[in-house]
């Protein structure tokens, strides 16, 4: 929940799917859905069904993230119980290459190249005069 507003949904889904065990994901989904009133929030109905078959973990994670998005848009996230991990080791870390830091590093590298080219161009112009 703490990273929900700062990371793309695809990054969150990948981290959750790869970090948490299948049972943890299913319990989290059931707990979240039990915390929401489907009558009061009918837009959550499609995400409440139990997923089976291939990709059930990914689809369940997508259901969780979609439900949280809807609840966030409705401004009712504060009405949910506080979700937490029993131990700090069960809190996933988003790797740098999956976060916005990777994009920032890429931009800095591109800017460095541009500054180097401009510096070289200016030096060539100055030396040519």
DSSP file (Angstrom, degrees, kcal/mol; ACC not computed):
  #  RESIDUE AA STRUCTURE BP1 BP2  ACC     N-H-->O    O-->H-N    N-H-->O    O-->H-N    TCO  KAPPA ALPHA  PHI   PSI    X-CA   Y-CA   Z-CA
    1    1 A X    >         0   0    0      0, 0.0     3,-0.7     0, 0.0     4,-0.4   0.000 360.0 360.0 360.0 -32.9    0.0    0.0    0.0
    2    2 A X  T 3   +     0   0    0      1,-0.2     3,-0.2     2,-0.1     4,-0.1   0.755 360.0  40.1 -70.3 -23.1    2.9    2.4    0.7
    3    3 A X  T >> S+     0   0    0      1,-0.1     4,-1.2     2,-0.1     3,-1.0   0.424  86.7 100.1-101.7  -1.0    4.2    2.1   -2.8
    4    4 A X  T <4 S+     0   0    0     -3,-0.7     3,-0.2     1,-0.3    -1,-0.1   0.865  87.7  39.2 -57.8 -41.5    0.9    2.1   -4.6
    5    5 A X  T 34 S+     0   0    0     -4,-0.4    -1,-0.3     1,-0.2    -2,-0.1   0.572 117.5  49.6 -85.6  -8.7    1.0    5.8   -5.6
    6    6 A X  T <4 S+     0   0    0     -3,-1.0     2,-0.3     2,-0.1    94,-0.2   0.517 103.6  56.5-110.7  -5.3    4.7    5.8   -6.5
    7    7 A X  S  < S-     0   0    0     -4,-1.2    92,-0.1    -3,-0.2    -1,-0.0  -0.940  85.3-102.8-128.5 148.6    5.1    2.8   -8.7
    8    8 A X     >  -     0   0    0     -2,-0.3     4,-2.3     1,-0.1     3,-0.3  -0.340  33.8-118.0 -63.6 150.3    3.5    1.7  -12.0
    9    9 A X  H  > S+     0   0    0      1,-0.2     4,-2.7     2,-0.2     5,-0.2   0.872 114.1  56.2 -58.1 -38.7    0.9   -1.1  -11.6
   10   10 A X  H  > S+     0   0    0      2,-0.2     4,-2.1     1,-0.2    -1,-0.2   0.881 107.8  47.8 -64.1 -38.0    3.0   -3.4  -13.8
   11   11 A X  H  > S+     0   0    0     -3,-0.3     4,-2.5     2,-0.2     5,-0.2   0.931 112.4  48.8 -67.0 -45.9    6.0   -3.1  -11.5
   12   12 A X  H  X S+     0   0    0     -4,-2.3     4,-2.7     1,-0.2     5,-0.2   0.922 111.5  50.0 -59.6 -44.6    3.8   -3.6   -8.4
   13   13 A X  H  X S+     0   0    0     -4,-2.7     4,-2.7     1,-0.2     5,-0.2   0.910 111.4  48.2 -62.4 -43.1    2.2   -6.7  -10.0
   14   14 A X  H  X S+     0   0    0     -4,-2.1     4,-2.1     2,-0.2    -1,-0.2   0.925 113.6  46.4 -64.2 -44.7    5.6   -8.2  -10.9
   15   15 A X  H  X S+     0   0    0     -4,-2.5     4,-1.9     2,-0.2     5,-0.3   0.931 115.3  45.8 -64.7 -45.5    7.1   -7.6   -7.5
   16   16 A X  H  X S+     0   0    0     -4,-2.7     4,-2.0    -5,-0.2    -2,-0.2   0.938 113.8  48.6 -63.2 -47.6    4.1   -9.0   -5.7
   17   17 A X  H  < S+     0   0    0     -4,-2.7    -1,-0.2    -5,-0.2    -2,-0.2   0.860 117.5  41.2 -61.9 -36.7    3.8  -12.1   -8.0
   18   18 A X  H  < S+     0   0    0     -4,-2.1    -1,-0.2    -5,-0.2    -2,-0.2   0.740 120.8  40.3 -84.8 -23.3    7.5  -12.9   -7.6
   19   19 A X  H  < S+     0   0    0     -4,-1.9    -3,-0.2    -5,-0.2    -2,-0.2   0.918 102.1  64.7 -93.0 -50.3    7.9  -12.2   -3.9
   20   20 A X  S  < S-     0   0    0     -4,-2.0     2,-0.1    -5,-0.3    71,-0.0  -0.453  81.5-114.8 -83.3 148.6    4.8  -13.6   -2.2
   21   21 A X     >  -     0   0    0     -2,-0.1     4,-2.0     1,-0.1     3,-0.3  -0.387  31.5-107.8 -74.1 157.0    3.8  -17.2   -2.0
   22   22 A X  H  > S+     0   0    0      1,-0.2     4,-2.2     2,-0.2     5,-0.2   0.899 119.4  50.6 -53.1 -47.0    0.6  -18.3   -3.7
   23   23 A X  H  > S+     0   0    0      1,-0.2     4,-2.5     2,-0.2    -1,-0.2   0.867 107.7  53.4 -62.4 -37.3   -1.2  -18.8   -0.4
   24   24 A X  H  > S+     0   0    0     -3,-0.3     4,-2.3     2,-0.2    -1,-0.2   0.894 109.3  49.0 -64.6 -39.5   -0.2  -15.4    0.8
   25   25 A X  H  X S+     0   0    0     -4,-2.0     4,-2.3     2,-0.2    -2,-0.2   0.923 112.4  47.1 -66.3 -44.1   -1.6  -13.8   -2.3
   26   26 A X  H  X S+     0   0    0     -4,-2.2     4,-2.4     2,-0.2    -2,-0.2   0.901 113.2  48.3 -67.2 -40.0   -4.9  -15.6   -2.0
   27   27 A X  H  X S+     0   0    0     -4,-2.5     4,-2.7     2,-0.2    -1,-0.2   0.901 110.9  52.0 -64.9 -40.3   -5.3  -14.8    1.7
   28   28 A X  H  X S+     0   0    0     -4,-2.3     4,-2.6    -5,-0.2    -2,-0.2   0.912 110.6  47.9 -62.0 -42.3   -4.5  -11.2    1.0
   29   29 A X  H  X S+     0   0    0     -4,-2.3     4,-2.8     2,-0.2     5,-0.2   0.937 113.0  46.9 -64.9 -46.1   -7.2  -11.0   -1.8
   30   30 A X  H  X S+     0   0    0     -4,-2.4     4,-2.4     1,-0.2    -2,-0.2   0.920 113.3  49.4 -61.7 -43.5   -9.8  -12.7    0.4
   31   31 A X  H  X S+     0   0    0     -4,-2.7     4,-1.2     2,-0.2    -2,-0.2   0.922 112.8  47.1 -62.1 -45.0   -8.9  -10.4    3.3
   32   32 A X  H  < S+     0   0    0     -4,-2.6     4,-0.5     1,-0.2     3,-0.4   0.937 113.7  47.1 -61.6 -47.0   -9.1   -7.3    1.1
   33   33 A X  H >< S+     0   0    0     -4,-2.8     3,-1.0     1,-0.2    -1,-0.2   0.860 109.2  53.5 -67.8 -34.6  -12.4   -8.3   -0.4
   34   34 A X  H 3< S+     0   0    0     -4,-2.4    -1,-0.2     1,-0.2    -2,-0.2   0.772 104.5  57.9 -68.0 -24.1  -14.0   -9.2    3.0
   35   35 A X  T 3< S+     0   0    0     -4,-1.2     2,-0.4    -3,-0.4    -1,-0.2   0.593 100.2  71.5 -79.4 -11.0  -13.0   -5.7    4.1
   36   36 A X  S <  S-     0   0    0     -3,-1.0     2,-0.9    -4,-0.5     3,-0.1  -0.857  80.3-130.4-111.3 141.7  -15.1   -4.2    1.3
   37   37 A X     >  -     0   0    0     -2,-0.4     4,-2.3     1,-0.2     7,-0.1  -0.798  14.8-163.5 -89.4 107.3  -18.8   -4.1    1.0
   38   38 A X  T  4 S+     0   0    0     -2,-0.9     7,-0.2     1,-0.2     6,-0.2   0.744  89.9  55.6 -67.5 -21.5  -19.6   -5.3   -2.5
   39   39 A X  T >4 S+     0   0    0      1,-0.2     3,-0.5     2,-0.1    -1,-0.2   0.911 112.3  41.5 -73.1 -42.6  -23.1   -3.9   -2.3
   40   40 A X  T 34 S+     0   0    0      1,-0.3     2,-0.3    -3,-0.1    -2,-0.2   0.820 127.2  34.4 -72.2 -30.9  -21.7   -0.4   -1.5
   41   41 A X  T ><  +     0   0    0     -4,-2.3     3,-2.1     1,-0.1     4,-0.3  -0.650  66.6 167.6-124.1  73.0  -19.0   -0.8   -4.1
   42   42 A X  G X  S+     0   0    0     -3,-0.5     3,-1.5    -2,-0.3     4,-0.3   0.729  70.2  73.9 -62.3 -20.9  -20.5   -2.9   -7.0
   43   43 A X  G 3  S+     0   0    0      1,-0.3    -1,-0.3     2,-0.1     3,-0.3   0.644  89.3  61.7 -67.6 -11.4  -17.5   -2.0   -9.2
   44   44 A X  G X> S+     0   0    0     -3,-2.1     3,-1.7    -6,-0.2     4,-0.5   0.621  76.8  93.2 -86.0 -13.5  -15.5   -4.5   -7.1
   45   45 A X  G X4 S+     0   0    0     -3,-1.5     3,-1.6    -4,-0.3     4,-0.5   0.862  79.0  55.2 -49.4 -47.0  -17.7   -7.5   -8.1
   46   46 A X  G 34 S+     0   0    0     -4,-0.3     3,-0.3    -3,-0.3    -1,-0.3   0.756 108.6  50.0 -62.5 -20.8  -15.5   -8.6  -11.1
   47   47 A X  G <4 S+     0   0    0     -3,-1.7    -1,-0.3     1,-0.2    -2,-0.2   0.478  95.1  73.0 -95.2  -2.4  -12.4   -8.8   -8.8
   48   48 A X  S << S+     0   0    0     -3,-1.6    -1,-0.2    -4,-0.5    -2,-0.2   0.653  71.3 101.3 -88.4 -16.4  -14.0  -10.9   -6.0
   49   49 A X  S    S-     0   0    0     -4,-0.5     2,-0.3    -3,-0.3    -3,-0.0  -0.341  80.6-105.4 -73.3 152.9  -14.2  -14.2   -7.8
   50   50 A X        -     0   0    0      1,-0.0     2,-0.3    -2,-0.0    -1,-0.1  -0.599  34.1-133.9 -76.2 131.0  -11.7  -17.0   -7.1
   51   51 A X        +     0   0    0     -2,-0.3     2,-0.3     5,-0.1     5,-0.1  -0.685  28.3 175.8 -88.8 138.2   -9.2  -17.4   -9.9
   52   52 A X        +     0   0    0     -2,-0.3     2,-0.1     2,-0.1     0, 0.0  -0.888  37.7  28.5-133.6 166.3   -8.4  -20.9  -11.1
   53   53 A X  S >  S-     0   0    0     -2,-0.3     3,-1.2     2,-0.1    -2,-0.0  -0.345 101.6  -3.8  85.1-164.5   -6.3  -22.3  -13.9
   54   54 A X  T 3  S+     0   0    0      1,-0.2    -2,-0.1     2,-0.1     0, 0.0  -0.293 130.1  14.5 -64.3 147.6   -3.2  -20.9  -15.5
   55   55 A X  T 3> S+     0   0    0      1,-0.1     4,-2.6     3,-0.1    -1,-0.2   0.713  78.3 141.3  62.7  23.3   -2.0  -17.5  -14.4
   56   56 A X  H <> S+     0   0    0     -3,-1.2     4,-2.0     1,-0.2     5,-0.2   0.852  70.7  51.5 -65.8 -31.8   -4.3  -17.5  -11.3
   57   57 A X  H  > S+     0   0    0      2,-0.2     4,-2.6     1,-0.2     5,-0.2   0.960 112.1  44.9 -67.3 -50.0   -1.6  -15.8   -9.3
   58   58 A X  H  > S+     0   0    0      1,-0.2     4,-2.4     2,-0.2    -2,-0.2   0.896 115.3  48.1 -60.7 -41.1   -1.0  -13.0  -11.8
   59   59 A X  H  X S+     0   0    0     -4,-2.6     4,-2.2     2,-0.2    -1,-0.2   0.864 111.1  50.7 -69.2 -35.2   -4.8  -12.6  -12.2
   60   60 A X  H  X S+     0   0    0     -4,-2.0     4,-2.3    -5,-0.2    -2,-0.2   0.905 110.8  48.7 -67.9 -40.6   -5.3  -12.5   -8.4
   61   61 A X  H  X S+     0   0    0     -4,-2.6     4,-2.6     2,-0.2     5,-0.2   0.918 110.9  50.7 -63.5 -42.3   -2.6   -9.9   -8.0
   62   62 A X  H  X S+     0   0    0     -4,-2.4     4,-2.6     1,-0.2    -2,-0.2   0.891 108.6  52.7 -61.9 -38.9   -4.2   -7.9  -10.8
   63   63 A X  H  X S+     0   0    0     -4,-2.2     4,-2.6     2,-0.2    -2,-0.2   0.925 109.9  48.3 -60.6 -44.6   -7.6   -8.2   -9.0
   64   64 A X  H  X S+     0   0    0     -4,-2.3     4,-2.5     1,-0.2    -2,-0.2   0.947 114.5  44.6 -61.3 -49.5   -6.0   -6.9   -5.8
   65   65 A X  H  X S+     0   0    0     -4,-2.6     4,-2.2     1,-0.2    -1,-0.2   0.873 113.7  50.1 -65.9 -36.9   -4.4   -3.9   -7.5
   66   66 A X  H  X S+     0   0    0     -4,-2.6     4,-2.3    -5,-0.2    -1,-0.2   0.911 111.2  48.8 -66.9 -41.9   -7.5   -3.1   -9.5
   67   67 A X  H  X S+     0   0    0     -4,-2.6     4,-2.7     1,-0.2     5,-0.2   0.920 111.4  49.3 -63.9 -43.3   -9.6   -3.2   -6.4
   68   68 A X  H  X S+     0   0    0     -4,-2.5     4,-2.4     1,-0.2    -1,-0.2   0.897 109.7  53.0 -63.1 -39.1   -7.2   -0.9   -4.5
   69   69 A X  H  X S+     0   0    0     -4,-2.2     4,-2.6     2,-0.2    -2,-0.2   0.930 110.8  46.2 -60.1 -45.9   -7.2    1.4   -7.5
   70   70 A X  H  X S+     0   0    0     -4,-2.3     4,-2.0     2,-0.2    -2,-0.2   0.934 113.4  48.3 -63.6 -46.1  -11.0    1.6   -7.5
   71   71 A X  H  <>S+     0   0    0     -4,-2.7     5,-2.5     1,-0.2     6,-0.5   0.865 111.6  51.2 -63.3 -35.1  -11.1    2.1   -3.7
   72   72 A X  H ><5S+     0   0    0     -4,-2.4     3,-1.0    -5,-0.2    -1,-0.2   0.926 108.9  50.1 -66.2 -45.0   -8.4    4.8   -4.1
   73   73 A X  H 3<5S+     0   0    0     -4,-2.6    -2,-0.2     1,-0.3    -1,-0.2   0.847 110.8  50.2 -61.5 -33.9  -10.5    6.6   -6.8
   74   74 A X  T 3<5S-     0   0    0     -4,-2.0    -1,-0.3    -5,-0.2    -2,-0.2   0.574 112.0-124.5 -80.7  -9.1  -13.5    6.5   -4.5
   75   75 A X  T < 5S+     0   0    0     -3,-1.0    -3,-0.2    -4,-0.5     3,-0.2   0.801  78.0 115.5  73.2  29.6  -11.4    7.9   -1.6
   76   76 A X    > < +     0   0    0     -5,-2.5     3,-1.8     1,-0.1     4,-0.4   0.256  30.1 107.0-116.0  12.7  -12.2    5.1    0.8
   77   77 A X  G >  S+     0   0    0     -6,-0.5     3,-1.5     1,-0.3    -1,-0.1   0.852  76.8  61.5 -58.8 -32.8   -8.7    3.5    1.3
   78   78 A X  G 3  S+     0   0    0      1,-0.3    -1,-0.3    -3,-0.2    -2,-0.1   0.677  95.2  62.6 -69.3 -14.7   -8.6    5.0    4.8
   79   79 A X  G <  S+     0   0    0     -3,-1.8    -1,-0.3     2,-0.1    -2,-0.2   0.584  87.1  92.7 -83.7 -10.6  -11.7    3.0    5.7
   80   80 A X  S <  S-     0   0    0     -3,-1.5   -48,-0.1    -4,-0.4   -44,-0.0  -0.425  88.8 -98.4 -78.0 156.3   -9.8   -0.3    5.1
   81   81 A X        -     0   0    0      1,-0.1     2,-0.6    -2,-0.1    -1,-0.1  -0.308  47.1 -94.8 -64.4 160.4   -8.1   -2.1    7.9
   82   82 A X        -     0   0    0     -3,-0.1     2,-0.4    -4,-0.0    -1,-0.1  -0.703  40.9-151.7 -79.8 121.6   -4.3   -1.5    8.2
   83   83 A X        +     0   0    0     -2,-0.6     2,-0.3    -3,-0.0    -3,-0.0  -0.778  24.6 163.0 -95.2 137.9   -2.5   -4.2    6.4
   84   84 A X        -     0   0    0     -2,-0.4     2,-0.3     7,-0.0     3,-0.0  -0.945  37.3-106.2-148.1 167.4    0.9   -5.2    7.6
   85   85 A X        -     0   0    0     -2,-0.3     3,-0.1     1,-0.1     6,-0.1  -0.755  20.7-135.6 -96.4 145.1    3.6   -7.9    7.4
   86   86 A X  S    S+     0   0    0     -2,-0.3     2,-0.3     1,-0.2    -1,-0.1   0.830  93.0  17.3 -68.3 -31.8    4.2  -10.1   10.4
   87   87 A X  S >  S-     0   0    0      1,-0.1     3,-2.1    -3,-0.0    -1,-0.2  -0.987  78.3-119.9-139.0 149.6    8.0   -9.7    9.9
   88   88 A X  G >  S+     0   0    0     -2,-0.3     3,-1.6     1,-0.3    -1,-0.1   0.775 109.6  68.9 -59.4 -25.0   10.0   -7.2    8.0
   89   89 A X  G 3  S+     0   0    0      1,-0.3    -1,-0.3    -4,-0.0    -3,-0.0   0.674  91.7  61.4 -68.6 -13.9   11.5  -10.0    5.9
   90   90 A X  G <  S+     0   0    0     -3,-2.1     2,-0.6     2,-0.1    -1,-0.3   0.164  81.8  95.4 -97.9  17.8    8.0  -10.4    4.3
   91   91 A X  S <  S-     0   0    0     -3,-1.6     2,-0.0    -6,-0.1    -3,-0.0  -0.943  75.1-134.3-105.7 117.3    8.0   -6.9    2.9
   92   92 A X        -     0   0    0     -2,-0.6     2,-0.4     1,-0.0    -2,-0.1  -0.324   8.6-141.1 -72.4 153.3    9.3   -6.9   -0.7
   93   93 A X        -     0   0    0    -78,-0.1     2,-0.7    -2,-0.0    -1,-0.0  -0.939  16.1-127.4-111.6 135.4   11.8   -4.5   -2.0
   94   94 A X        -     0   0    0     -2,-0.4     5,-0.1     1,-0.0   -82,-0.0  -0.733  30.1-124.1 -83.3 117.6   11.4   -3.1   -5.5
   95   95 A X    >>  -     0   0    0     -2,-0.7     3,-1.8     1,-0.1     4,-0.7  -0.268  17.8-117.7 -60.9 146.9   14.6   -3.6   -7.4
   96   96 A X  G >4 S+     0   0    0      1,-0.3     3,-1.2     2,-0.2     6,-1.0   0.864 113.4  59.0 -52.8 -40.3   16.2   -0.5   -8.9
   97   97 A X  G 34 S+     0   0    0      1,-0.3    -1,-0.3     4,-0.1    -2,-0.1   0.685 108.8  45.6 -68.7 -14.8   15.9   -1.8  -12.4
   98   98 A X  G <4 S+     0   0    0     -3,-1.8    -1,-0.3     4,-0.0    -2,-0.2   0.492 105.7  74.7-100.6  -5.6   12.1   -2.1  -11.9
   99   99 A X  S XX S-     0   0    0     -3,-1.2     3,-1.0    -4,-0.7     4,-0.7  -0.387  97.6 -96.9-101.7 179.5   11.7    1.3  -10.3
  100  100 A X  H 3> S+     0   0    0      1,-0.2     4,-2.3   -94,-0.2     5,-0.2   0.673 114.0  76.9 -68.0 -16.7   11.7    4.9  -11.6
  101  101 A X  H 3> S+     0   0    0      1,-0.2     4,-2.8     2,-0.2    -1,-0.2   0.876  89.7  55.7 -62.4 -36.2   15.3    5.1  -10.5
  102  102 A X  H <> S+     0   0    0     -3,-1.0     4,-2.2    -6,-1.0    -1,-0.2   0.911 108.0  48.1 -61.8 -41.3   16.3    3.1  -13.6
  103  103 A X  H  X S+     0   0    0     -4,-0.7     4,-2.3     2,-0.2    -2,-0.2   0.902 111.4  50.2 -65.9 -40.6   14.5    5.7  -15.8
  104  104 A X  H  X S+     0   0    0     -4,-2.3     4,-2.5     2,-0.2    -2,-0.2   0.926 110.3  49.8 -63.5 -44.3   16.3    8.5  -13.9
  105  105 A X  H  X S+     0   0    0     -4,-2.8     4,-2.4     1,-0.2    -1,-0.2   0.906 110.0  51.2 -60.7 -41.4   19.7    6.8  -14.4
  106  106 A X  H  X S+     0   0    0     -4,-2.2     4,-2.3     1,-0.2    -1,-0.2   0.921 110.7  48.4 -62.1 -44.1   18.9    6.4  -18.1
  107  107 A X  H  X S+     0   0    0     -4,-2.3     4,-2.6     2,-0.2    -2,-0.2   0.899 110.3  51.3 -63.3 -41.7   18.0   10.1  -18.5
  108  108 A X  H  X S+     0   0    0     -4,-2.5     4,-2.4     2,-0.2    -1,-0.2   0.910 110.0  49.8 -63.2 -41.9   21.2   11.1  -16.6
  109  109 A X  H  X S+     0   0    0     -4,-2.4     4,-2.0     2,-0.2    -2,-0.2   0.924 111.8  48.0 -62.1 -44.2   23.3    9.0  -18.9
  110  110 A X  H  X S+     0   0    0     -4,-2.3     4,-2.1     1,-0.2    -2,-0.2   0.903 111.7  50.1 -63.5 -41.0   21.6   10.5  -22.0
  111  111 A X  H  X S+     0   0    0     -4,-2.6     4,-2.7     2,-0.2     5,-0.2   0.893 107.6  53.7 -64.8 -39.7   22.1   14.0  -20.6
  112  112 A X  H  X S+     0   0    0     -4,-2.4     4,-2.5     1,-0.2    -1,-0.2   0.919 108.6  49.5 -60.0 -43.2   25.8   13.3  -20.0
  113  113 A X  H  X S+     0   0    0     -4,-2.0     4,-2.5     1,-0.2    -1,-0.2   0.915 111.4  49.0 -62.3 -42.8   26.2   12.2  -23.6
  114  114 A X  H  X S+     0   0    0     -4,-2.1     4,-2.6     2,-0.2    -2,-0.2   0.911 111.4  49.0 -64.2 -42.0   24.5   15.4  -24.8
  115  115 A X  H  X S+     0   0    0     -4,-2.7     4,-2.7     2,-0.2    -1,-0.2   0.903 111.2  50.5 -64.6 -40.4   26.7   17.6  -22.6
  116  116 A X  H  X S+     0   0    0     -4,-2.5     4,-2.6    -5,-0.2    -2,-0.2   0.931 111.8  47.2 -62.8 -45.5   29.8   15.8  -23.8
  117  117 A X  H  X S+     0   0    0     -4,-2.5     4,-2.6     2,-0.2    -2,-0.2   0.913 113.5  48.1 -62.6 -43.0   28.7   16.3  -27.5
  118  118 A X  H  X S+     0   0    0     -4,-2.6     4,-2.8     2,-0.2     5,-0.2   0.911 111.8  49.8 -64.0 -41.8   27.9   20.0  -26.9
  119  119 A X  H  X S+     0   0    0     -4,-2.7     4,-2.3     2,-0.2    -2,-0.2   0.926 112.7  46.7 -62.5 -44.8   31.2   20.6  -25.1
  120  120 A X  H  X S+     0   0    0     -4,-2.6     4,-2.3     2,-0.2    -2,-0.2   0.897 113.0  49.8 -64.5 -40.3   33.1   18.9  -27.9
  121  121 A X  H  X S+     0   0    0     -4,-2.6     4,-2.4     2,-0.2    -2,-0.2   0.915 111.6  47.8 -64.6 -42.9   31.2   20.9  -30.5
  122  122 A X  H  X S+     0   0    0     -4,-2.8     4,-2.6     2,-0.2    -2,-0.2   0.885 111.9  50.3 -65.7 -38.8   31.8   24.2  -28.7
  123  123 A X  H  X S+     0   0    0     -4,-2.3     4,-2.7    -5,-0.2    -2,-0.2   0.897 110.9  49.4 -65.5 -40.2   35.5   23.3  -28.4
  124  124 A X  H  X S+     0   0    0     -4,-2.3     4,-1.8     2,-0.2    -2,-0.2   0.901 112.5  47.3 -66.0 -40.9   35.7   22.5  -32.1
  125  125 A X  H  X S+     0   0    0     -4,-2.4     4,-0.8     2,-0.2    -2,-0.2   0.935 114.3  47.1 -64.7 -45.7   34.0   25.8  -33.0
  126  126 A X  H >< S+     0   0    0     -4,-2.6     3,-0.7     1,-0.2    -2,-0.2   0.906 114.4  46.4 -63.0 -43.2   36.3   27.7  -30.7
  127  127 A X  H 3< S+     0   0    0     -4,-2.7    -1,-0.2     1,-0.2    -2,-0.2   0.795 109.4  56.1 -70.8 -28.4   39.4   26.0  -32.0
  128  128 A X  H 3<        0   0    0     -4,-1.8    -1,-0.2     1,-0.2    -2,-0.2   0.634 360.0 360.0 -79.6 -14.2   38.3   26.5  -35.6
  129  129 A X    <<        0   0    0     -4,-0.8    -1,-0.2    -3,-0.7    -2,-0.2   0.477 360.0 360.0 -85.6 360.0   37.9   30.3  -35.3
